[in-house]
Amino acid sequence: MTQGQTGGAMRRRLTGPGAAALKYDLITALLVTAAQGDPVQARLALRLSLLVTARYNWQSGTFAVGLREMASMWGVTERTAKRELSALRQLKWIDLHRPAARGRVAEYRIDLDRTLHSTMPYWEAVGPDYTARMSGTQGPDVAAPGNVIPLHRAEASQPLPEADDRPGAACWARVARQLSAENSSLYSAWFAPLRVQEQDRGILFLAAPSRFHASYVDTHLRSRLIAACSAADRTIRDVRIVVQ
């Protein structure tokens, strides 16, 4: 899964109302990645979860850890800790908020969207309730704790797109009606924000509002989307999700 900049509307901080619930969901995402991810990703996820648990500052939205303390927490040398910190920054899971200075250690922020983007393939291992909660598609059949703050909330209802003269628009209007009828909450959260761009040589191009959104649809909802599009128009053999 590629790492891309998520849309501005998706950016959130681990501060403010509901932050405690979101923090625990983040730690869950990191730990399940530590358990199931590839060796490098798993190691970094475990180490970041320790930093979040031990040193996250609720008021500032940052965590401040010196290299020596970080090495001690992780049980490695300072040289290794520096290398691991660099790897976390290369993944863009964290970014430097304030560099170290005399008498003050460096402060870092967590890029929540990029981090969750990386952990998304492992959400289902935690359970369907967690996946629904994190994706914002929680329906009436899955009871959610009242203190959970989803990454984005589905609207109660979303207007259906109307057919026009653009290639693919009529097909997408039919598909949207079908998807909304099958699962209105899933449609509102993930399909409604998609906008048809064009239909060309059997491929329907849909624009998503962010890379995170595009990646989630492509990873988790692609087969459902292609089936619906093919049923609406037999000439469609593939669907491409691009970033708006």
N, C-alpha and C positions, 0 to 999 in steps of 0.2 A: 504494500500500500504506500503510495507516494505521500510525502509530507508537503503540504501546501499551505499558503496563508489562508486562513478562514476569513469569511466576511465579517465586517465590523459589527453587524447586528448580533453575531454569535459570540462575541467576546464577553466573558464574564470574569468576575473576580471572586476569590474565596473570602469575601467580606460582606457585611451587611446582613439583612434579614435572610434567614434560611441558609446562611453560610455553613453552619455546623453540619447540616445534613449533606450539603454538597461536598464538604471536605471528606466525610466518611465514604461517600460514593466514589470520590476520586481515589482514596486509598484502596477501596475494593477493586477498582479498575487496575490500579498499579499492581496489586498483589496477585490478581488472577493472571496478569501479564507475566509477572515473575514466575508463576507456576507453569505457564503454558507457552510463553513466548520463546523465540530463539535464544540461545545462550547469552548473547550480548545484550539484547533487549531485556531479557529477564533479569540480568544482573543490575542493569541501570534502573529498571523499574523498582526493584527491591530497595536499592540504595536511596532513590528519591523518596520512596514511601517512608523510610526512616527519617529523612530530613524533614518531611512534612509533619510527621507525628511529633518529632522532638523539638523542632525549632520554628514552626510557622507562627508568625505574629499576626493575630487577628486584626489589630488596629491598623497596622501599616500595610497589610497585604503582602508582606515580604518575609523571607527568612534570612537570618544573618548567621553564618557559620565560617569560622576561620579554617584554613587548610589543615592545620594541626589537629583541631577538634574533629574535622571531617574524617581525617585519616584514622583517628582513634575510634570513632563511631563505626567505621566500616572495617576496621581491623586490617588496614593496609598501610603502606608507606605514604609519606606526603607526596612523593613523586607520582605514585599510582593514583592517589586521590586527585591530584591536579589533572592527570590524564582523563580520569572518569568525569570530572567536572566539565572538562572540555568536550567530552563526548555527549553529555547531557545538553550542553549549549549547541552543539552541532545538530542534534536532533530537534532543537528549538523547543524542548520541553521546559527549559528555564531560560531567562535572560538576565543579564547583569543590570541591577537597578542602581546601585551605588558602589563604586570601586572601593577597595580597601585603602585606608589612609592611616597615618600614625595614630595609634590608639583605637582604631576602629576596623572591624573586619568587613569584608564585602557583603553586600545585601543583594539578594536575588528575588525575582518574581517568577511564578509558575505561569507558563502560557497554557491555560487550561484547555483551550480548544485544540491546540496541536497535540497535547498530551493525550486527551481523550480520543482524538482521531487515531492515534497509534494503538490505543488499547481496544478500540471498537471490535476487532475480530474475535475477542475473547469474552465479550459481555454475555453471550448466550451460555457460556459454561457456568456462570453464576446462577442463572435461572431466567425464565421468561418474564418474571415480575421485574427483575433488575433491568433487563433489556428494554422492556416497555417503559419503565420509569426513566431511564437514561435517554431514550429516543423521543420521549414526549408523546408516545402513542398509547398510553395506558387507557384501556377501555373499561367498561363496566364489569367485565368478567375477571379483572385483576385488581384486587384491592390494594391501594397504595397507602403507605403511612402518610398521615396528614402533614408531616414536617418535611417531606421530600420536595425539592425544587428541581424540576426537570430542566434539561439543557435548553429546550424551547417548548413552549406550550402550543398545543393545537387549538385553533379557534373552534368554537361550538359549531359553526357552519362556515363554509367557504363558497363564494360564488363559483359556479361552473363556467368554464370558458365557452365562448360562443364561436361557432364556425364562421370563418371569413374566407377571403379569396387566397390567402397564403397557402402554399403547398404544405399539407400535413395538418392544417388547422381543423378541418372538418373531422379528420380521423381522431385528433386529440380531444375534440369536444365529445365524441362518442365514447372514447376510452375513459375520460374523466367521469362521465355519468356512470359508467359501469363500475369503476373503482370506488366511487363515492357510495354507490348502492351496496357494494360488498362490505365495506368497512369505512364508515364516515370519519372516524377518528384517525385512522391510518392515512386516509386520503387528505384530510386537513393538514396533518403534520408534515407529510412528505411529498405527496403528489400535487397538491394544489399550488405550492410555490413554483412548480416547474412551468416554464413557458416554451411553447413550440417555436422553433426557429425555422426549420424547413424540413422537407421530405425530399430525399434525393437518392435515386437508384436503390430503392428498397430500404433505405435507412431513414428513420425518423430522428431528428436532432432536437433534443430538449435542453433548455438552459436552466441551471440550478442557481440559487442565490449565493452560494459559497462553495468552496472546495470540500468542506466538511459535508455539506448537504449532498453534493454530487457523489462523493465517495460512499456515503451511507446508502444511498439509493442503488448505486452500482453494485455494492457488495451484498446488500441484504434483500433488495426488492427487484433486482434486475429480471429474474425469470418471470415473476408475476407481471411486470410491466410489459415484457416482450409478448407474453401470452395474450394479454389484453389487447395490445396493439395489433397483433396478427389476427386476432378474432375480429377486430373492427375493420381491418383492411388486409386482405390476403397477400397483397404485394409487399407488405412490410416484413422484412426478415431480420432486422436488427434495430436496436435503439441505442443512441449515443447520448450520454449526459455530458454536457459541457458547462463551463462556469460562465455565468452571466456577466 
